[in-house]
Amino acid sequence: MAWLPLLLVILLSLHEWLFQPLLVISATLFELRPLPWLLLAGLAWLMAGKPGKR
């Protein structure tokens, strides 16, 4: 039973090391902070039109 506290420490460390950064990244994506920049890029792409013949 001495392995149980060690397993708990390992799992909590993995959670802190791996999942916390993923949660921060996903929260940023779901808050749609880059949405104005994406809309601006899409608008510029639409206004650029098709390339002309050379």
TITI-128272 format. One record per atom (N, C-alpha, C): x, y, z. Coordinates in steps of 0.001 Angstrom, whole numbers, padded with zeros to 6 digits, always signed. Layout:
<atoms>
XYZ...
</atoms>
This chain:
<atoms>
+000812-001207+000000+000000+000000+000000+000849+001261+000000+002158+001117+000079+003020+002298+000077+003069+002933-001309+002661+002224-002332+002691+002753-003696+001534+003711-003962+000489+003645-003158-000683+004482-003392-000390+005983-003241+000289+006427-002186+000633+007860-002121+001573+008285-003259+002476+007417-003650+003376+007729-004752+002599+007867-006058+001643+006983-006279+000801+007075-007469-000011+008369-007462-000518+008744-006329-001281+009977-006202-000414+011203-006506+000798+011218-006003+001715+012329-006276+002044+012395-007763+002263+011269-008386+002577+011238-009822+001388+011733-010638+000199+011274-010318-000980+011696-011074-001273+013184-010902-001130+013688-009699-001344+015115-009475-000276+015961-010171+000946+015469-010196+002010+016192-010897+001750+016215-012396+001316+015091-012951+000998+015042-014376-000165+015977-014708-001139+016018-013828-002274+016916-014053-001808+018360-014085-000984+018734-013132-000508+020117-013065+000393+020449-014246+001218+019495-014663+002213+019747-015694+001617+019687-017104+000671+018765-017327+000133+018572-018670-001206+019255-018896-002126+019087-017980-003494+019507-018252-003748+020982-017967-003041+021574-017042-003268+022990-016757-002923+023873-017954-001771+023676-018632-001521+024489-019835-002556+024240-020933-003020+023010-021070-004048+022724-022073-005352+023437-021736-005680+023519-020469-006895+024223-020068-006782+025719-020340-005609+026281-020127-005411+027712-020401-005537+027982-021893-004935+027137-022715-005009+027312-024167-006440+027158-024657-007132+026142-024172-008505+025938-024633-009421+027065-024152-009184+027602-022975-010004+028720-022502-009801+029941-023389-008560+030177-023819-008287+031300-024714-008985+031112-026045-008970+029900-026556-009638+029632-027834-011146+029784-027718-011707+029295-026625-013157+029348-026479-013668+030748-026141-012808+031613-025618-013216+032990-025356-013239+033820-026628-012685+033294-027697-012663+033936-029016-011976+035298-028980-010872+035388-028261-010096+036629-028264-009534+036943-029649-009096+035930-030429-008549+036264-031748-009618+036503-032807-010897+036490-032439-011966+036632-033427-011875+037930-034228-011626+039101-033627-011514+040312-034458-010380+040223-035479-009258+039624-035096-008145+039492-036037-008499+038519-037159-009218+037454-036819-009631+036508-037855-010618+037158-038817-011527+037959-038292-012469+038669-039161-011749+039667-040059-010761+040362-039519-009983+041309-040315-009198+040589-041413-008612+039462-041085-007876+038688-042091-008831+038168-043160-010007+037706-042772-010995+037233-043740-011480+038346-044643-011681+039520-044082-012112+040666-044877-011024+041077-045875-009776+041076-045435-008670+041402-046339-008558+040362-047445-008780+039104-047123-008721+038038-048122-009835+038212-049148-011025+038573-048686-012135+038781-049615-011906+040000-050502-011341+041052-049951-011112+042263-050722-009969+042103-051725-009058+041169-051445-007912+040987-052340-008356+040425-053686-009373+039605-053703-009887+039058-054963-008958+038011-055542-009252+037648-056784-008459+036639-057464-007243+037291-058112-006145+036536-058221-004968+037105-058883-005225+037288-060377-004707+038370-060928-004903+038652-062344-003978+037835-063231-004280+037800-064522-003428+037098-065475-002204+037952-065777-001102+037310-065969+000138+038046-066295+000476+037878-067736
</atoms>
